Amino acid sequence: MPHRPSTDPQGPFHVDQLREGDRYELSNGHPIYCAPSDRDHAGSNLIGAAALETDPDVEWAGVDAGFAPDSGTLRAPDVAIGPAGTERGWIPGAPPLAVEYAARGQDEQELQDKVAELLQSGTQQVWVVRLIGPRRVEVYRPGEAMRVVGPGEILSAPGLLRNPVPVEALYDRDAAHRAALRNLLQREGYESLDAVRQAGVADGINQGINQGINQGTAESILALLAERGLVVDPPTRERILGEQDPGQLRRWLIAATQVQEATRLFE
């Protein structure tokens, strides 16, 4: 479908005439065909979505979600970040953060029109990931000149994302996995994988100390019973040595000074 001149008058179509699954967006009432994606484009969409959706501050993210800022406009960014909601059907307004992937066959004028419409409708940032030529991301913000960010640099969206996003995480699978892992760990209360390891070591140390204390208490119980000349049969010995509750061990230790038979320890 040829690009629609920006001077065209209002088109005849409305958002409510489109159904989920229709391969069209609307711009000022004019339909815009959205072609299927090739391997590179489709894979990058998923990669970038994973790196962004897992951020601890993200409430909702979607791929190809339809946003309708007015009755004649329906735009579906490749990836969108926004607040949680319960709407059925098209989402009113525009996403705070939108990501577009520009690959082979991209209609450049249509892309720029889409970016402009999103920004005019309330989107705070649009990131255009260029998959042809040197990999890079173009950052568009309302009232600002477009900025190019390249590999080795980071992207940020204060108020939307907690963590900076390495440019590579929007198209490189390994980089996206590293970003997603960091995000998921933070959602569980860990700042990094090193923090998980350190917590594991600390838990192991504490567990070892507790086990040592329990073992010492159990052996003290057996020694006290033996000193009093009480016979400890194998099942009783095994039960005492296997007990992990410090409170129970303390109660048995006190009882060991009073019972007349070792088996009565458990009464």
C-alpha positions in Angstrom: 0.0 0.0 0.0 1.5 3.4 -1.0 2.3 5.9 1.7 -0.6 8.3 2.4 0.3 11.9 2.0 0.1 13.8 5.3 -2.2 16.4 3.6 -5.0 13.9 3.0 -8.3 14.8 4.6 -9.9 12.6 7.3 -10.4 9.1 6.1 -13.6 7.1 6.2 -12.6 4.4 8.7 -13.0 4.3 12.5 -11.3 2.3 15.2 -14.4 0.4 16.1 -14.5 -1.1 12.5 -11.3 -3.0 13.2 -11.2 -6.3 15.0 -8.4 -8.0 16.8 -6.3 -9.8 14.3 -6.9 -7.4 11.4 -3.6 -6.5 9.9 -4.2 -2.8 9.8 -3.5 0.3 11.8 -5.4 3.6 11.3 -4.0 7.1 10.8 -6.5 9.9 10.7 -9.1 7.4 9.4 -6.8 5.9 6.7 -5.9 2.2 6.8 -2.2 1.2 7.0 -1.4 -2.4 6.2 0.9 -4.2 8.7 2.9 -6.9 6.9 4.1 -10.1 8.7 7.6 -9.9 10.1 10.6 -11.9 8.9 12.8 -13.9 11.2 15.1 -11.0 12.2 12.3 -8.6 12.9 10.1 -11.1 14.7 12.9 -12.5 16.9 14.1 -9.0 17.8 10.6 -8.0 19.0 10.5 -10.9 21.4 14.1 -10.3 22.6 13.4 -6.6 23.3 10.1 -7.3 25.0 11.7 -9.8 27.4 14.4 -7.2 28.4 11.7 -4.6 29.1 8.7 -6.5 30.4 10.7 -8.0 33.2 11.9 -4.6 34.6 10.8 -4.5 38.3 8.9 -1.2 37.8 6.9 -2.3 34.7 3.3 -3.1 35.4 2.3 -4.1 31.9 3.9 -4.7 28.5 2.5 -5.8 25.2 3.6 -6.8 21.7 1.6 -5.3 18.8 -1.0 -3.9 21.3 -3.5 -1.6 19.7 -3.7 1.9 21.1 -6.5 4.3 20.1 -6.0 7.9 21.1 -9.0 9.0 19.0 -11.8 7.4 16.9 -9.7 7.6 13.7 -6.3 6.5 15.0 -5.1 3.0 16.0 -1.4 2.4 16.4 0.2 -0.8 17.4 3.9 -0.4 18.4 6.1 -3.5 18.1 6.6 -3.3 21.9 4.7 -1.0 24.3 5.2 -0.3 28.0 2.3 1.1 30.1 0.2 1.0 33.2 -1.8 -2.0 34.1 -5.5 -2.0 33.0 -8.6 -4.0 32.6 -9.8 -2.8 29.2 -11.3 -5.2 26.7 -10.5 -4.3 23.1 -8.3 -1.4 22.0 -6.4 0.5 24.7 -7.4 4.2 25.0 -4.6 6.8 24.6 -1.0 6.0 23.9 1.7 4.0 25.6 4.3 5.9 27.7 7.1 4.0 26.0 7.0 2.5 22.5 9.6 0.5 20.7 9.6 0.1 16.9 11.9 -2.2 14.9 12.9 -1.0 11.4 14.0 -3.8 9.2 14.0 -4.6 5.4 11.1 -3.1 3.5 10.4 -0.4 6.1 8.4 2.5 4.8 10.5 5.3 6.3 7.9 8.0 5.9 5.2 5.9 7.5 7.5 5.1 10.4 8.2 8.8 11.0 4.4 9.5 10.8 3.8 6.8 13.4 6.5 8.2 15.7 5.0 11.7 15.4 1.4 10.5 16.1 2.5 8.5 19.2 4.4 11.5 20.6 1.5 13.8 19.9 -0.9 11.4 21.6 1.1 11.3 24.8 4.0 8.8 24.4 7.0 10.0 26.4 9.6 8.1 24.4 9.8 6.1 21.1 12.8 3.9 20.6 13.4 2.9 16.9 15.7 0.0 16.7 17.5 -0.1 13.4 18.1 -3.7 12.2 19.6 -2.6 8.8 23.2 -1.2 8.7 25.0 -0.5 12.0 22.8 -1.6 14.9 21.6 1.5 16.7 18.6 3.0 18.5 17.0 6.3 17.6 15.4 8.0 20.7 12.5 10.3 20.0 11.0 12.5 22.8 8.4 15.3 22.4 9.9 18.7 21.6 13.5 17.3 21.4 15.8 16.4 18.5 16.2 12.8 17.7 19.2 11.2 19.5 21.1 8.1 18.3 22.4 5.6 20.8 24.8 2.9 19.7 26.2 -0.4 21.0 27.9 -0.1 24.4 25.6 2.7 25.5 22.4 2.5 27.5 18.8 3.7 27.3 16.8 5.0 30.2 13.2 5.8 30.8 12.9 7.4 34.3 9.5 6.7 35.9 8.8 3.8 33.6 11.9 1.6 33.9 13.9 1.1 37.0 17.0 -0.2 35.2 19.0 1.2 32.3 18.7 -0.9 29.2 21.9 -1.8 27.2 21.3 -1.0 23.5 22.3 -4.6 22.7 19.5 -6.0 24.9 16.9 -4.8 22.3 18.3 -7.1 19.6 20.9 -9.4 21.0 19.5 -12.5 22.7 22.3 -13.0 25.2 22.3 -9.4 26.2 18.5 -9.5 26.6 18.8 -12.6 28.8 21.3 -10.9 31.0 19.0 -7.9 31.4 16.0 -10.1 32.1 17.9 -12.1 34.7 18.9 -9.0 36.5 15.3 -7.7 36.4 13.8 -11.0 37.6 16.3 -11.2 40.5 15.4 -7.7 41.6 11.7 -8.7 41.5 12.6 -11.4 44.1 14.6 -8.9 46.2 18.1 -9.5 45.0 20.2 -6.8 43.3 22.3 -9.2 41.3 23.4 -12.8 40.9 26.3 -12.1 43.2 23.8 -11.1 45.9 22.1 -14.5 45.4 25.4 -16.3 45.8 26.2 -14.3 48.9 22.8 -14.9 50.4 23.3 -18.6 49.7 26.7 -18.6 51.5 25.2 -16.8 54.5 22.3 -19.2 54.7 24.7 -22.1 54.4 26.9 -20.7 57.3 23.8 -20.1 59.5 22.5 -23.5 58.7 25.8 -25.1 59.5 26.0 -23.2 62.8 22.5 -24.3 63.8 23.2 -27.8 62.8 26.3 -27.8 64.9 24.5 -26.4 67.9 21.7 -29.0 67.6 24.3 -31.8 67.2 26.1 -30.6 70.3 22.9 -30.5 72.3 21.9 -34.0 71.2 25.3 -35.4 72.1 25.0 -33.7 75.5 21.7 -35.4 76.1 23.2 -38.8 75.3 26.2 -38.2 77.5 24.0 -37.1 80.4 21.8 -40.3 80.1 24.9 -42.5 79.9 26.4 -40.8 83.0 23.2 -41.6 84.9 23.5 -45.2 83.8 20.4 -45.2 81.6 20.4 -47.5 78.6 19.8 -45.7 75.3 18.5 -48.2 72.7 19.3 -47.5 68.9 15.8 -46.1 68.0 16.0 -43.6 71.0 19.6 -42.6 70.1 18.6 -42.1 66.4 15.6 -40.0 67.3 17.7 -37.7 69.6 20.5 -37.3 67.1 18.0 -36.6 64.3 16.0 -33.9 66.0 16.4 -30.4 64.4 14.1 -28.4 66.7 16.4 -26.5 69.1 13.5 -26.0 71.6 12.7 -29.7 71.7 16.3 -30.5 72.2 16.5 -28.1 75.1 13.4 -29.7 76.7 14.9 -33.2 76.3 18.2 -31.9 77.9 16.3 -30.8 81.0 14.2 -33.9 81.1 17.4 -36.1 80.9 18.3 -35.0 84.4 15.0 -36.4 85.8 13.8 -39.4 83.9 14.4 -42.9 85.2 14.3 -44.6 81.7 15.7 -43.1 78.5 12.6 -43.9 76.5 10.5 -41.8 79.0 12.4 -38.8 77.6 9.7 -38.5 74.8 6.6 -38.6 77.1 
